[in-house]
Amino acid sequence: MNLNRQFELIRQSPTVEMGDRVNALKAAGRKIIGLQTGDPDFPTHPLILGVALKAMQSGLTHYAPSRGLLELRRAASTKLERDNAASYDPEAELLITHGGIHAYYLAMQSVLNSGDDVLIPDPTWATHVNMAIMLRGSVIRVPALPENGFIPTFEAWEKALTPKTRVIVLNYPSNPTGAYPTREYLKKLHDFAAAHKLWIVSDEVYENLYYGEKPISAAAFEGVKERTILVNSLSKTYAMTGWRVGYLAAPAQIIENALKAGQNSITCVAPFIQKAAAFALTAPEIQQAAGDMRAAYARRRQAVLNVALKTGESPVIANPPMGAFYYFHDLRALKMSSLEICERLLEEAGVGLVPGSAFGMQGDGFVRMTIAASEQDVEAGMRAILNWADRQ
């Protein structure tokens, strides 16, 4: 029987794959420090739980509007004004989605035709590439080299451009590198997109996780809404990964396409989850809690750096991330593939990481380590990585 050959170009999630291996080793009695996941280790705030429970008890357990509850769309609109200097009409320019991945799927489904070229930085989260391929797009990887802070040069964007290019995909702060560009860079990229009539799809799910100057939204510029599509979710900012709720902000014609795709893929997001999400986006105490989580990640980020600095000269270069909750350690000095490094670190040092090559060929020789774990685990994991590398 014939199968869809697109899936021959796609591998399963390396994070999930490594997580399964870590869990199997733990079940077999091995002591493993799992630093491979991208899931906050904080619980969802109890006030959010209370809103969801009350909504369920009041009967909000049936279908919701496919666009999403107007209350949540208004909350997302308020949030975008407050945090991103971006104005979106909740009636026509916002759509509630089943998490950030679903928002990205709807965005790409809305604008891509078969064979269209999509420009995606390398390295980046694997789903950005995989989804474009699943939707019959052709992905062109744009090198985002470490010597350029993992941000593509404009020469690289120009070189990657083809007559079939339709979309630029951004993810800042980046998974896996934590990098994000300056306002000046984004403005210049918008000029590039406008000159070549390109859509910019900007995945901003890590926007609240930054350790210096706040990153700029791709929508925070005059006159860019007509070609900009924002993808966001509550997963990382509010420790709500399992709730699967996000949103798409885009011009009305994009939302109309996305609405059709959403109606024929998930129908709607559970209404009691939407009530809780609306509360999370607007309640001052929840914004404070999100800030507290960011501060905790900042402490862990510093703890990893302190361990590295105390070690002295090492084949591991630990560059602290600008944002997100990952270190993207540089182990190229070992002259091994990132897959071999991760395999051996798991077996020989008991540390679960994700190989940098899972995010693109420019990530080979790097490994991704989460700081969405206890300070004790990130410190112990970092020491184990350094000790193992020193023995090679």
C-alpha positions as CSV (number, residue, x, y, z in Angstrom):
1,M,0.0,0.0,0.0
2,N,1.2,3.5,-0.8
3,L,1.9,5.9,2.0
4,N,2.5,9.7,2.2
5,R,6.1,10.1,1.1
6,Q,6.4,13.5,2.8
7,F,6.9,11.7,6.1
8,E,10.1,10.1,4.8
9,L,11.6,13.5,5.2
10,I,10.4,13.9,8.8
11,R,11.8,12.3,11.9
12,Q,10.0,12.0,15.2
13,S,10.6,14.7,17.8
14,P,14.2,14.4,19.1
15,T,13.1,15.8,22.5
16,V,10.4,13.2,22.9
17,E,12.7,10.5,21.6
18,M,15.4,11.4,24.2
19,G,12.7,11.8,26.9
20,D,11.6,8.2,26.2
21,R,15.1,6.9,26.5
22,V,15.7,8.9,29.8
23,N,12.5,7.5,31.2
24,A,13.4,3.9,30.2
25,L,16.8,4.2,31.9
26,K,15.2,5.6,35.0
27,A,12.7,2.8,35.1
28,A,15.6,0.3,34.8
29,G,17.1,1.8,37.9
30,R,19.7,4.2,36.4
31,K,20.2,7.6,38.0
32,I,19.7,10.0,35.1
33,I,19.6,13.8,35.2
34,G,17.0,14.6,32.5
35,L,17.8,18.0,30.9
36,Q,16.3,17.4,27.5
37,T,12.7,18.6,27.9
38,G,11.2,22.0,27.0
39,D,8.5,21.9,29.7
40,P,8.5,24.3,32.6
41,D,9.0,22.5,35.9
42,F,6.7,25.0,37.7
43,P,3.0,24.0,38.4
44,T,0.3,26.0,36.7
45,H,-0.8,28.8,39.1
46,P,-3.6,27.6,41.4
47,L,-5.7,30.6,40.6
48,I,-5.8,29.5,36.9
49,L,-6.8,26.0,38.1
50,G,-9.6,27.5,40.1
51,V,-11.0,29.4,37.1
52,A,-11.0,26.3,34.9
53,L,-12.7,24.2,37.6
54,K,-15.4,26.8,38.2
55,A,-15.9,27.0,34.4
56,M,-16.3,23.2,34.2
57,Q,-18.7,23.2,37.1
58,S,-20.8,25.9,35.5
59,G,-21.3,23.7,32.4
60,L,-18.6,25.0,30.0
61,T,-17.9,21.5,28.8
62,H,-19.4,21.5,25.3
63,Y,-18.4,23.0,22.0
64,A,-17.0,26.6,21.9
65,P,-17.0,28.9,18.9
66,S,-14.3,27.9,16.4
67,R,-12.8,31.3,16.6
68,G,-12.5,31.0,20.3
69,L,-14.4,32.7,23.1
70,L,-14.6,36.4,22.5
71,E,-13.5,36.9,26.1
72,L,-10.2,35.2,25.3
73,R,-9.7,36.9,22.0
74,R,-10.2,40.3,23.8
75,A,-7.7,39.2,26.5
76,A,-5.2,38.3,23.8
77,S,-5.8,41.6,22.1
78,T,-5.2,43.4,25.4
79,K,-2.1,41.4,26.0
80,L,-0.6,42.2,22.6
81,E,-1.3,46.0,23.1
82,R,0.2,45.8,26.6
83,D,3.3,43.7,26.0
84,N,4.0,43.9,22.2
85,A,2.9,47.3,21.0
86,A,0.7,45.5,18.5
87,S,-2.9,46.2,17.8
88,Y,-5.3,43.4,16.7
89,D,-9.1,43.4,16.4
90,P,-10.4,40.6,18.5
91,E,-13.4,40.2,16.3
92,A,-11.5,39.6,13.0
93,E,-7.7,39.4,13.6
94,L,-7.4,36.8,16.3
95,L,-8.0,33.1,16.5
96,I,-7.7,30.7,19.5
97,T,-5.7,27.6,18.8
98,H,-4.8,24.3,20.3
99,G,-1.4,25.4,21.5
100,G,1.4,27.1,19.6
101,I,2.1,24.2,17.2
102,H,-1.5,24.4,16.0
103,A,-1.3,28.1,15.6
104,Y,1.8,27.6,13.5
105,Y,0.1,24.9,11.5
106,L,-2.9,27.2,10.8
107,A,-0.6,30.0,9.8
108,M,1.4,28.0,7.3
109,Q,-1.7,26.2,6.0
110,S,-3.3,29.6,5.3
111,V,-0.5,31.0,3.1
112,L,1.4,28.1,1.6
113,N,0.7,26.5,-1.8
114,S,2.4,23.3,-2.9
115,G,6.0,23.9,-3.9
116,D,6.3,27.3,-2.3
117,D,9.7,28.0,-0.7
118,V,9.9,28.7,3.0
119,L,13.0,30.4,4.5
120,I,13.8,29.1,8.0
121,P,17.0,29.9,10.0
122,D,19.3,27.0,10.9
123,P,19.4,26.0,13.7
124,T,15.7,26.2,14.8
125,W,13.1,24.1,16.4
126,A,12.4,21.0,14.2
127,T,8.7,21.5,14.0
128,H,9.1,24.7,12.0
129,V,10.7,22.7,9.2
130,N,8.6,19.6,9.6
131,M,5.3,21.4,9.4
132,A,6.3,23.3,6.3
133,I,7.3,20.0,4.6
134,M,4.0,18.3,5.7
135,L,2.1,21.1,4.0
136,R,4.0,20.5,0.8
137,G,6.3,23.5,1.1
138,S,9.9,23.4,0.2
139,V,12.2,24.5,3.0
140,I,15.4,26.4,2.5
141,R,17.6,26.6,5.6
142,V,19.3,29.9,6.1
143,P,22.5,29.6,8.1
144,A,22.4,31.3,11.5
145,L,26.0,30.9,12.5
146,P,27.3,31.0,16.0
147,E,29.9,33.7,15.1
148,N,26.9,35.9,14.2
149,G,25.1,35.2,17.4
150,F,22.9,32.6,15.7
151,I,21.1,35.3,13.7
152,P,21.2,35.0,9.9
153,T,23.1,37.8,8.0
154,F,21.2,39.7,5.4
155,E,23.6,38.2,2.8
156,A,22.4,34.8,3.9
157,W,18.7,35.8,3.5
158,E,19.5,37.2,0.0
159,K,21.3,34.1,-1.0
160,A,18.5,31.9,0.1
161,L,15.8,33.9,-1.8
162,T,14.2,32.3,-4.8
163,P,11.4,33.3,-7.2
164,K,9.2,30.7,-5.3
165,T,9.9,32.1,-1.8
166,R,6.6,33.0,0.0
167,V,7.4,32.9,3.8
168,I,10.1,33.7,6.3
169,V,9.7,31.9,9.6
170,L,11.1,33.4,12.8
171,N,11.4,32.1,16.3
172,Y,12.7,34.6,18.8
173,P,13.8,34.1,21.5
174,S,15.0,31.0,19.7
175,N,14.6,27.4,20.6
176,P,17.4,26.1,20.9
177,T,19.9,29.0,21.0
178,G,18.0,31.6,23.1
179,A,19.1,34.3,20.6
180,Y,16.9,37.2,19.4
181,P,17.7,40.2,17.2
182,T,17.7,43.9,17.7
183,R,14.9,46.3,16.7
184,E,17.1,47.6,13.9
185,Y,17.6,44.1,12.5
186,L,13.9,43.3,12.6
187,K,13.0,46.5,10.9
188,K,15.5,45.8,8.1
189,L,14.1,42.2,7.8
190,H,10.6,43.7,7.4
191,D,12.0,45.9,4.6
192,F,13.4,42.8,3.0
193,A,10.1,41.0,3.2
194,A,8.2,43.9,1.8
195,A,10.5,44.3,-1.1
196,H,10.1,40.6,-2.0
197,K,6.4,40.3,-1.1
198,L,7.0,37.8,1.7
199,W,5.0,36.8,4.7
200,I,6.7,36.8,8.1
201,V,5.5,34.1,10.4
202,S,6.9,34.9,13.9
203,D,6.7,32.2,16.6
204,E,7.0,34.2,19.9
205,V,6.1,31.6,22.5
206,Y,9.3,32.3,24.5
207,E,8.8,36.1,24.5
208,N,8.5,36.4,28.2
209,L,11.7,34.5,28.9
210,Y,14.6,37.0,28.5
211,Y,17.5,38.0,30.6
212,G,18.4,41.4,29.4
213,E,16.6,43.9,27.2
214,K,13.1,42.7,26.3
215,P,12.8,41.2,22.8
216,I,10.8,43.1,20.2
217,S,7.8,41.5,18.6
218,A,7.8,41.2,14.8
219,A,4.5,43.1,14.9
220,A,5.8,46.1,16.8
221,F,6.4,48.3,13.7
222,E,4.3,50.7,11.7
223,G,2.8,49.3,8.5
224,V,3.9,45.6,8.9
225,K,0.6,44.0,10.0
226,E,-0.4,43.3,6.4
227,R,2.4,40.7,6.0
228,T,3.0,39.6,9.6
229,I,1.5,36.6,11.3
230,L,2.1,36.1,15.1
231,V,2.1,32.7,16.7
232,N,1.9,32.5,20.5
233,S,0.7,30.3,23.3
234,L,0.4,30.3,27.1
235,S,2.6,27.2,27.5
236,K,6.0,28.6,28.4
237,T,5.1,32.0,30.0
238,Y,2.4,30.6,32.3
239,A,3.6,26.9,32.7
240,M,0.5,25.7,30.9
241,T,2.1,23.3,28.3
242,G,-0.5,20.5,28.9
243,W,-3.5,22.9,28.6
244,R,-2.8,23.2,24.8
245,V,-4.0,26.8,24.3
246,G,-2.5,29.5,22.0
247,Y,-3.5,32.1,19.5
248,L,-2.9,33.4,16.1
249,A,-2.8,37.1,15.3
250,A,-2.9,38.1,11.7
251,P,-4.7,40.0,9.0
252,A,-8.4,39.2,8.6
253,Q,-8.0,37.2,5.4
254,I,-5.4,35.0,7.1
255,I,-7.7,34.4,10.0
256,E,-10.5,33.4,7.7
257,N,-8.3,30.8,6.1
258,A,-7.1,29.6,9.5
259,L,-10.6,29.4,10.8
260,K,-11.5,26.9,8.0
261,A,-8.4,24.9,8.7
262,G,-9.2,24.9,12.5
263,Q,-12.8,23.9,12.0
264,N,-11.6,20.9,10.0
265,S,-8.8,19.9,12.3
266,I,-9.8,20.5,16.0
267,T,-13.3,22.2,15.8
268,C,-12.6,24.3,18.9
269,V,-10.5,24.6,22.0
270,A,-12.3,23.4,25.2
271,P,-14.2,26.4,26.6
272,F,-13.2,25.9,30.3
273,I,-9.5,26.0,29.2
274,Q,-10.3,29.2,27.3
275,K,-11.8,30.8,30.4
276,A,-8.7,30.0,32.4
277,A,-6.5,31.3,29.6
278,A,-8.3,34.6,29.5
279,F,-7.8,35.0,33.2
280,A,-4.1,34.1,32.9
281,L,-3.5,36.7,30.2
282,T,-5.1,39.6,32.1
283,A,-4.8,38.9,35.9
284,P,-2.1,41.1,37.5
285,E,-1.2,38.4,40.0
286,I,-0.6,35.9,37.2
287,Q,1.7,38.4,35.4
288,Q,3.6,38.7,38.6
289,A,3.9,35.0,38.8
290,A,5.2,34.8,35.3
291,G,7.9,37.4,36.2
292,D,8.8,35.3,39.2
293,M,9.3,32.3,37.0
294,R,11.5,34.3,34.6
295,A,13.6,35.4,37.6
296,A,14.0,31.7,38.7
297,Y,15.2,30.8,35.2
298,A,17.7,33.7,35.4
299,R,19.1,32.3,38.6
300,R,19.5,28.8,37.1
301,R,21.1,30.4,34.0
302,Q,23.6,32.0,36.3
303,A,24.1,28.8,38.3
304,V,25.1,26.9,35.1
305,L,27.5,29.7,34.2
306,N,29.1,29.7,37.6
307,V,29.8,26.0,37.4
308,A,31.4,26.5,34.0
309,L,33.5,29.5,35.2
310,K,34.8,27.5,38.2
311,T,35.9,24.7,36.0
312,G,38.4,26.8,34.1
313,E,39.6,25.7,30.6
314,S,37.3,23.2,29.1
315,P,36.3,21.8,25.7
316,V,32.7,23.0,26.6
317,I,31.8,26.6,25.8
318,A,28.8,27.6,27.8
319,N,27.4,30.8,26.3
320,P,24.5,32.0,28.5
321,P,21.3,32.4,26.5
322,M,19.7,35.8,25.8
323,G,16.3,34.2,26.2
324,A,14.2,31.0,26.4
325,F,15.3,28.4,28.9
326,Y,18.1,26.5,27.2
327,Y,21.8,26.5,27.0
328,F,23.2,25.6,23.6
329,H,26.6,24.3,24.6
330,D,29.4,24.4,22.1
331,L,31.3,21.1,22.2
332,R,32.8,21.3,18.7
333,A,36.3,21.1,20.2
334,L,35.6,17.3,20.8
335,K,35.4,16.7,17.0
336,M,32.4,14.5,17.5
337,S,28.9,14.7,16.1
338,S,26.3,16.1,18.5
339,L,24.4,12.8,18.3
340,E,27.5,10.9,19.5
341,I,28.1,13.4,22.2
342,C,24.5,13.0,23.5
343,E,24.5,9.2,23.2
344,R,27.7,9.0,25.2
345,L,26.7,11.6,27.8
346,L,23.5,9.7,28.5
347,E,25.3,6.3,28.8
348,E,28.5,7.4,30.4
349,A,27.6,10.5,32.5
350,G,23.8,9.9,33.1
351,V,22.7,13.3,31.5
352,G,19.9,13.5,29.0
353,L,20.4,16.3,26.4
354,V,19.2,17.0,22.8
355,P,21.7,16.9,20.0
356,G,22.2,20.2,18.2
357,S,21.9,18.5,14.8
358,A,18.2,17.9,15.6
359,F,17.8,21.7,15.0
360,G,19.7,21.8,11.7
361,M,23.1,21.1,10.3
362,Q,24.5,24.3,11.8
363,G,23.7,22.9,15.2
364,D,26.0,19.9,14.9
365,G,28.7,19.9,17.6
366,F,26.3,21.7,20.0
367,V,23.9,20.2,22.6
368,R,20.8,21.7,24.0
369,M,20.4,21.7,27.8
370,T,17.3,22.9,29.5
371,I,17.3,25.0,32.6
372,A,13.6,24.2,33.1
373,A,14.6,21.9,35.9
374,S,15.7,22.4,39.5
375,E,18.8,24.4,40.3
376,Q,20.3,21.3,41.9
377,D,19.8,19.3,38.6
378,V,21.1,22.0,36.3
379,E,24.2,22.4,38.4
380,A,24.8,18.7,38.8
381,G,24.1,18.1,35.1
382,M,26.5,20.9,34.1
383,R,29.3,19.4,36.3
384,A,28.7,16.0,34.8
385,I,28.9,17.4,31.2
386,L,32.2,19.2,32.0
387,N,33.7,16.2,33.8
388,W,32.9,13.9,30.9
389,A,34.2,16.4,28.3
390,D,37.5,16.8,30.2
391,R,38.0,13.0,30.0
392,Q,37.8,12.9,26.2
